[in-house]
Amino acid sequence: YNERLTRFKKAIALEKPDKTPMQFNAEAFCARQMGVKLSEFAVNAELSITTIINCINMLGDIDVMDIGAMYAPILGTGNLAKVKIPGRQLPEDSLWQVDETERMTVEDYDTILDKGFEAFYDDFMVTRLEIDMHEFHEQLAKMAEGPQRYAEAGYVNSSTIMANGEVDFLTGGRTIPKFMRDLYRMPDKVYAVLDVIHEYNISFLKQQLQAGDAVTVFCGAGRGNCELYPPKIWERIVWKYYKGVADLVTEAGVAVQWHMDGNYELGLPYFRELKKRTCLFCPDGLTDIYKVKEVLGDMMCIRGDVQPALLVIGTPDEVYAYANRLIRDMGNGFVMGVGCSTPANAKLENVKAMIAAASGK
């Protein structure tokens, strides 16, 4: 564990580790490789963690597990959207799905401004997402055991704290089209609500940072990429909050793991405002990793970015060649990993080829 943690931290600090760290992010892939039904994996945090540990034991040469449990389906919620779960609302062995329908109204903006986001969120979970709060807290408690279990198995669990994107709450509750309409019809109210959500996020983040010895904080908004909004609006509703989170986290001596879903190429220069050698930038393939290297290579570590599609339809030789090219071209401050997450139907031999490249075999 200590060797792997040192290796990972050296890469984040842009130093040269003894080998390229391998960070693995996988959920349903692990369940299918271990013969565990998704209907069971998706609702049981203890089983989820055990299955992932068994899978990475089988794969070998992995240093860091990213999230380490499948939060959204286990808890039944993806921000303000309902998550449909295999074996309940879906067939037993299908993947979970975010059911993004309009559950939040325009009038709810006033409720948030009047009562605060925490009170609104707690009520929303029960009355509109119909979450079983006893089960919810029971699974949260089991998830909290994850980092220790990974450490006992010799693996670093990097993202034990998650900073949810403010826009993800509103796009999840309102839906993207309705949120976009609100941005133009009532921008001042939407901005004010996002500020209230950010205060909630910062308060929660402070509690989490004080509670444990985090390696990184997982930060990103699935609906926050630069292609979705004009630059000035993106600065106001995404970057403003990203920087607030980063300043808090790095001040606490913890690294930020930027999980970047979508194309962030236009926003890359903004990340130069952050403290050097304290961040890990994780593009999902839509942001050109070579552009990330060009703009941020002297600032922060980069995790790349073996494409999910390549792991599904490519060959082991193609995966190995791509991974080795990244190791060669990215230089110091590089962590091997999948762009976003390993797909459930990735070929085992392709995943092993990626890991072999990182281990130098």
N, C-alpha and C positions, 0 to 999 in steps of 0.2 A: 504494500500500500504506500509506504513512504517513498519508495523509488518511483512509483507511478505518479504520485502527487508532485514530487520534485521535478520530474520530467515535464509534467503539464505546466507547472508554474514557471519553469524556465522558458518554455515556449511563449507564454503570455508576456513575459518580461523581455521578449525578443533576444533571449540568450540561446546558446546552442546546447540542446540536451544530448544525451548519449545516443538517442535515436528519435525518430519522428513519433510523437505521441499519437496514439490511436484513440479517438473519441467516438463512441458508438451511440447512435440514437435509433432505437427500434422498439416497437411495441407488438403489433399483430404478427410481424415476422417471427418474433421469438415464440409466440404462442403456437404458430403453425409448425415451426421446426421442432418444438417439444411435444407436439401432439395434444395440446391443450385447447379445448373448445373456446372459441371467442365469447360465447355466451357466459362462460364462467370467468374467463380472464378479464372481461370488461367490467365486471361488477365486484371483483374481490381483490382489494389492494394487496393483501398478503400473498395470494396466489400469483398476482401480477409480478410482484418483486421476486418471488421464488423462481418463476418461470424465466424471467429475464436473466437472473444470476445463472441458472442452469444453462441457458443458451450461450452466454458469453464464456462460461467455463468450457463448453463444447467448442466454441470458435477459437479460443486462445489468443494470446498476444494483444489483448485489449487493455488499455490503461484506464480509460474514463468512460463511465456510463453517463449519458446526458441527463435525461429527466428521471428515468428509473422506475416509473409507474405511469399508467395511463390515466391521468387525472380526470379529463373531461367525461369519458363514459362512466368511470367508477362513481363520479359524483353526480352524473346525470345533467350537468349544466356546462355550457360553453359561454361564459360571460352571461348575457341576458337571453341566450337562446337555449332551447331544449335539445338535449342529445338523445337521439333514438338509439336503443341498445339492442344488440343481438340477443335473441332468446326472450325478449320482452316485446318491443314494438317491431322488431325485425326478425328474419329467419335466424336460426341458431348460429350458423357459421358465417354470417355476413359481417362486413365491417360496420362499425358504428357510424352514424350520420348526424350532422348538425341540422336540426330542423329550424331553419331560420325563417320564421313567419312573424308578422307584426303583432307582438304581444305588448309593446309599449306604445303609449299614445302621446300626442303632443301635450296633453294636459299633465302628463307625468313629469315633464320638464319643470313645471311650477312646483310640483310635489317635492322634487329633488332640491330645488332652490329653497323651499320653505322648511323641509324636515331634514335635509342632508341625505347623502347617498347611502349611508349604512342602513338607516331606517327603511329607506325605499327598497334597497336590495334585499334585506331580510324578509320583508313582506312579499316582494316579487317572487322570491324563491319558492315560497309556500303556496301563494294564491294563484300564480300564473304559470310557473314551471312545475308546480305540483311535486316538489322534491320532498322526499321522506327525510326530515331533518335528523331523526334518530340514526338512520342508516348513514346519512351524510357525515355526521360527526364521528360515527364509528369508523368509517373508512378513512377519514382524515387522520384519526389517531393511529391507524395501522400504517398509513403512508409515512407518518413521522418516524416510524421505526426503520424506514428504508435506508437512510445514510449509514446507520450503524451496521446494518446487515451487509451492505455493499463493502464497507470497510473490513468487516470480519472475513469477507470472501477475497479481500485483497484489491478491491476496485474503488476508484474515486467516483463518488456520485456528485457530479459538478453542479447541477442546477437544483439545489434544494430549496431555493427561494425563487418565486416567479413574480415579476412586475407586469401586471396586465396592462395592455394598451388602452388608454382612455377611449379612443374612437371605437375599439372593439366592443365595448359595452353597448354603445349606442347603435352601431351598425347591427349588432346581434339582436337588440331589442326592437329597433325600428325597422330593420332591413336596410340594405345599402341604398336602394332607390329612395326610400322615404327619408333617410338621413341626409342624402345629398340634397334633396328638395328643401329640407329644414335649414341646411347650411346657407341656402340662398334666400329663403323666405324670412328667416328669423335668426340671422347669424349671431347677434349679440346674446340672445338667450342660449343658443347652443354653446357658444364660447363660455358663458357663465356656468353652464351645467358641466362642461368638460373640466373647468377649473375646480368645481366641487368634487368631481370624481378623482381628480389628481390629488386633492387634499386627502381624500380617503385612501388612495393608493400609497401616498407618502407615509401616512400614519401607520398603515398596515406594514409597510416595508421597514419602518423604524423598529417596530415590535419584533419582526422576524430577524433583523440584523442583530438585535440585542439578545435574542434567544439562543442563537447557535453560531457555530464556527463555519460559516458558509465559504465555499470555494469560489463560486461565481453566483451572480444573480442573473437569471434568465429574463431577458427583456426584449420585447418586440411586439408589434401590433400587426396581426395578419391583414388588417385593413389600413395599414399606415404607410404603404409604399408610395413613392413619389409620383408614380404614374396616375394615381387616382385623383390628385388634387392639383390646382394651380400652385406655383411655388409659395406665394404669400400665405395662402390658406394652409398649406402643408407646414410652413414654419409655425403658424399659430396653433394648429390642432394636433401636431405630431412632434415636431422637433422641440418645441418649448418644453414638453413633458419628458421627452427622452433625455434632454440635458438636465432637467431637474432630478430625474432618477439617477443618472450617471454621477452627478456631483455628490449626491447623498451617499451612494454606494462606494465610490472610490474614496471619499473622505473617511469612510469606515474601514478602509484597507481591504476591501473586497473587489474582485474584478467583475466587470459587466460582460455578460455573454449576449451579444447582439444577434438574436435569431431573426434573420431578415428574410421574410417571405415576400417575394415580388421583386420588382426592379428598383433598386435604390441608387442607381448611378448618378442621377441628378443631385442626390442628397449627400454623396460621399464627402464633398468638401466641408460640410457642417461638422462631421465627426472629428475634424482636425482641431475643433475647439476643446476637445476633451483632454484629460490628462494622459500623457504618454505612458505606454507600457502597462496599462490597466484594463485593457479591453480585448475581447475576442470577437472578431467579426465573422459571422457565419452566413454567407450567401447561399441561396437555394438553387442557383443555376441561372435564374433570370437576371441577376446582377453578374456581370462578367467578372470573374475572379481576378483576371489580369488587370482590369481597371481598378479593382479594389487594391491590388498590390501597388499599382502606379500611384494612386492618390494617398493611400494610408499605410503603405508598407513600412515606413519609418516610424509609424505612430503606434500601431497595434497589431496584435497577432491575428492571423487569418486561419479560419478552418475551411478546408475545402474537401470538397464540393463535388464529390463523385456523384454523378447524376442518378436519381432514382430510375430513370428510363434505361440508363446503361446497365444498371444492376438487374433489370428485368429482361431486356432483349439483347444485351451485349454478350460477348464471350469473355471467359476469364482472361485471355490474352489482352483483349481490348481494355478491360478494367485495369489490369496490372500496368499496362503501358500508360494509361491516362494518369493513374495514381502516381507512378514514378515520375512522370513529367511534372506533375505538381510539386513533388518533393524537390526536384531539381530547380524548378523555376521560382518557387516561392522563397527558398532559402530559410534563414533563421526566422523564428516567429511564425511557424506553421504547424498546424495540427491536422492530421488526416481525419476525414469524416465524410459522411453522406450529406448531400445537399438537402436540407430540411430533415427528412427521416427515411429510414429504410422501408421501402414498400413491403406490404405483406407477401407479395408474389415475387420478391427478388429471388434469384437463383442462389442457392447456397454456395456453389463453387465461385460465383462472382463476388459474393461478400468475402469469402476466404481469400480471393485474389487481392482485394483492396487491403485487407489486414496484412497479408504477406508483404505487400509493397512497403507498408509502414514499418514492419519489423525488419526489413532488409533481407528477407529470405527469397 
